[in-house]
Every structure is written in C-alpha cells, then in structure tokens.
Amino acid sequence: MLNHPLTKALSLVWKLLTVLILPIIMAIYVEIIDAYYGPFVFSDLDEGKNLHKWGIIGIYLTFLLCWNRLNPHVISALKKMEY
C-alpha cells in the first residue's frame, strides 16, 4: 500500500525516537515542575538536586521499556504496510 521509501523513513523515525525523546522528556518535565511548583528552568535541572535527574532517568527508562514492548508490533505493522 505505502511505497518502500516511506516505510523506511517511518521505521527510521521509530528507531530514532529512542534518542530524540530525551530532550522532549526534559522539556516537558521542566514545564510541569515550573507549572506546579513555581519558577523552574533548565539550568535549575542541570545544576539542581539529583532527585530531578533521577526522575527524568526513570521516565526515560519507562519509555524505553514501553518502546521495547511495542517495537515488534510496530515493525510488523510497517512491514505489512509495504505490501
């Protein structure tokens, strides 16, 4: 149904998501903490308590676990889309 280059591009985006999600997680984390607990910017995260860093690592590892569980299904769906 879809042409081969498009499915290759979607597959590449799916694989790169494991790396590209980290800055997105950090930006969302800073926005949520800023909204609920007062002034908070990225430099506070960078120079601040390790609790924030562990929180981001935990969120990222949870995302990787979900990605790992969904990966066979997504790859299978992308291969089906090729034909």
N, C-alpha and C positions, 0 to 999 in steps of 0.2 A: 504494500500500500504506500508506505513512505519510501522515498528514494534512499539509497545506501549512504550518501554523504550526510544526510540529515540525521539518520540514526547514529552514525559515527560521532557527529557533533553532540547529540544528546547524551551518548554514552560517555564522551569526554567530560561534559559538564557534570554528569552524575559522579564521575570519579574525582574531579577537581573539587567538588563540593566538600569533600573531607578536609581540604586545606583552606578553602575560601570561607568556610563557615566561622572560623575562629575570630576574625575581625568583626563579623556581624554579631556574634555572641557577645563580644566585648562591648560593642556599641550599644546593644540592647540592654546589657547589664548596667552600664553606666547610666543610661536613660531611666531605667526602672529605679535604681538606687537614688538617683537625683530627684525623681518624682515623689518618692515615698519618704525619703529620709533627709531631704534638704540638699544644699549645694554639694555636688559631687561631679568632678570632671575626670578625664582620663589620667591626668597627672596624679590625682589622688589615688587612683587604682594602681598606677605604676610605682608610686613611692609609698603607698599606704600599707595597711596591715595585710598579712599573708592570708587572712580569712577570705578576703575578696578574691585573691588569686586562686585559692583552693576551690572557691565557689565556681569560678569560671572553668577551672580544670574539670571539676565534677560535671558541669553542664556539657562540656565538650566530650568527655568520655561517655556520657549518656547518649549524646548524639551519635558518636561512633558506634556504640552498641546497637542503636536503632538502625543506623546505616548498614551495619554488617548483617543484621537480620533481614532487612529489606532488599539487599543487594541481589540475591539470586532471583527474586521476583521481578525486580526492575530490569535486570539483564535479560531475563526470559521474555518479558513484555517487549523490550526493544528488539530482540531477535524476531519476534512474531510480527512486529511492525515492518520489518524489512521485506517480508514476502506478501 
